[in-house]
Amino acid sequence: MSLFMWELVLVLVVMVLFGYMIGFFTARAKYEERYQEKIAKLTNIINEKNAAIIKIKSDLRLLQRLHENDHGREHELQQMIEKKSKEITALRERQHEIEKQNSEILKELEMIKHDKELLLKELEEKRQLLSNQDNIIVELEQKIKELTHEVK
């Protein structure tokens, strides 16, 4: 092969490896963005849950004070207790939904982590391939130099 052909092969190899590296970094940024979105979603869910718990606790304290201060309003208290029981049931259902969403998000995060590991392995293989090709190119350049010296 002529020197021009070797240079053409070298340029093509470098272009292919550059394309792989661009793809890797683009995918990595995408996975990190999805990871941050999932974390933000989990944070919002936790904040909702905490706000609901605080509201129920304050309502229960109010009920306790009402009960201690006025035994004559048992009927009102009973209605409030039933209302709060329904709210607690609704909150438990919401908590179950949140736990399901959380487990789904954790599964997705594991998949993202696995994909990231695969991409890192692929990048390492490409780097090794590039290194091997660089070594081959250096050897070929040395042989070309030797051949040009022999021709002279």
C-alpha positions as CSV (number, residue, x, y, z in Angstrom):
1,M,0.0,0.0,0.0
2,S,1.1,3.5,-0.7
3,L,1.7,6.1,1.9
4,F,-1.5,7.9,0.8
5,M,-3.5,4.8,1.5
6,W,-2.1,4.4,5.0
7,E,-2.8,8.1,5.7
8,L,-6.4,7.6,4.4
9,V,-6.9,4.5,6.6
10,L,-5.5,6.5,9.6
11,V,-7.9,9.4,9.0
12,L,-10.9,7.0,8.7
13,V,-9.9,5.2,11.9
14,V,-9.6,8.5,13.8
15,M,-12.9,9.7,12.4
16,V,-14.7,6.5,13.5
17,L,-13.2,6.6,17.0
18,F,-14.1,10.3,17.3
19,G,-17.7,9.5,16.4
20,Y,-17.8,6.8,19.1
21,M,-16.4,9.2,21.7
22,I,-19.0,11.9,20.8
23,G,-21.8,9.3,21.1
24,F,-20.5,8.1,24.4
25,F,-20.4,11.6,25.9
26,T,-23.8,12.5,24.5
27,A,-25.4,9.3,26.0
28,R,-23.6,9.9,29.3
29,A,-25.1,13.4,29.6
30,K,-28.5,12.1,28.8
31,Y,-28.3,9.5,31.5
32,E,-27.1,12.0,34.0
33,E,-30.0,14.3,33.2
34,R,-32.5,11.4,33.6
35,Y,-30.9,10.6,36.9
36,Q,-31.3,14.2,38.2
37,E,-35.0,14.2,37.0
38,K,-35.7,11.0,39.0
39,I,-34.0,12.5,42.1
40,A,-36.1,15.7,41.8
41,K,-39.3,13.6,41.4
42,L,-38.4,11.5,44.5
43,T,-37.7,14.7,46.5
44,N,-41.1,16.2,45.5
45,I,-42.9,13.0,46.6
46,I,-41.1,12.9,49.9
47,N,-42.0,16.6,50.5
48,E,-45.7,15.9,49.8
49,K,-45.7,13.0,52.2
50,N,-44.0,15.0,54.9
51,A,-46.5,17.9,54.5
52,A,-49.5,15.5,54.8
53,I,-48.0,13.9,57.9
54,I,-47.5,17.3,59.5
55,K,-51.1,18.3,58.7
56,I,-52.5,15.1,60.2
57,K,-50.4,15.5,63.3
58,S,-51.6,19.0,63.9
59,D,-55.2,17.9,63.4
60,L,-54.8,15.1,65.8
61,R,-53.3,17.5,68.4
62,L,-56.4,19.7,67.9
63,L,-58.6,16.8,68.4
64,Q,-56.8,15.8,71.6
65,R,-57.2,19.3,73.0
66,L,-60.8,19.5,72.1
67,H,-61.4,16.2,73.8
68,E,-59.6,17.2,76.9
69,N,-61.4,20.6,77.1
70,D,-64.9,19.7,76.2
71,H,-66.4,16.2,76.8
72,G,-69.8,17.5,75.6
73,R,-68.8,17.6,72.0
74,E,-68.2,13.9,71.6
75,H,-70.3,13.7,68.5
76,E,-68.2,16.4,66.7
77,L,-65.1,14.7,67.8
78,Q,-66.3,11.4,66.5
79,Q,-67.0,13.0,63.1
80,M,-63.6,14.6,63.1
81,I,-62.0,11.3,64.0
82,E,-63.8,9.5,61.2
83,K,-62.7,12.3,58.8
84,K,-59.1,12.0,59.9
85,S,-59.3,8.2,59.6
86,K,-60.4,8.6,56.0
87,E,-57.6,11.0,55.4
88,I,-55.1,8.6,57.0
89,T,-56.4,5.8,54.8
90,A,-56.1,8.0,51.7
91,L,-52.6,8.9,52.8
92,R,-51.7,5.2,53.2
93,E,-52.9,4.6,49.7
94,R,-50.9,7.5,48.4
95,Q,-47.9,6.2,50.4
96,H,-48.3,2.8,48.7
97,E,-48.4,4.5,45.3
98,I,-45.3,6.5,46.2
99,E,-43.5,3.3,47.2
100,K,-44.4,1.7,43.9
101,Q,-43.2,4.7,42.0
102,N,-40.0,4.7,44.2
103,S,-39.3,1.1,43.3
104,E,-39.9,1.8,39.6
105,I,-37.5,4.8,39.8
106,L,-34.9,2.7,41.6
107,K,-35.2,0.0,38.9
108,E,-34.7,2.7,36.2
109,L,-31.7,4.1,38.1
110,E,-30.2,0.6,38.2
111,M,-30.8,0.2,34.5
112,I,-29.1,3.6,33.9
113,K,-26.2,2.5,36.1
114,H,-25.9,-0.7,34.2
115,D,-26.0,1.2,30.8
116,K,-23.4,3.6,32.1
117,E,-21.1,0.7,33.0
118,L,-21.6,-0.9,29.6
119,L,-20.8,2.5,27.9
120,L,-17.7,2.8,30.0
121,K,-16.6,-0.7,29.1
122,E,-17.2,0.1,25.4
123,L,-15.2,3.3,25.7
124,E,-12.3,1.5,27.3
125,E,-12.4,-1.1,24.4
126,K,-12.4,1.8,21.9
127,R,-9.5,3.4,23.7
128,Q,-7.6,0.1,23.6
129,L,-8.5,-0.3,19.9
130,L,-7.2,3.2,19.2
131,S,-4.0,2.5,21.2
132,N,-3.5,-0.7,19.2
133,Q,-4.1,1.1,16.0
134,D,-1.7,3.9,17.0
135,N,0.9,1.2,17.7
136,I,0.3,-0.3,14.3
137,I,0.5,3.1,12.6
138,V,3.8,3.8,14.4
139,E,5.2,0.4,13.3
140,L,4.0,1.1,9.7
141,E,5.6,4.5,9.7
142,Q,8.8,3.0,10.9
143,K,8.6,0.4,8.1
144,I,7.9,3.1,5.5
145,K,10.9,5.1,6.7
146,E,13.0,2.0,6.5
147,L,11.8,1.2,3.0
148,T,12.3,4.8,1.9
149,H,15.9,4.7,3.3
150,E,16.5,1.4,1.5
151,V,15.2,2.8,-1.7
152,K,17.6,5.8,-1.5
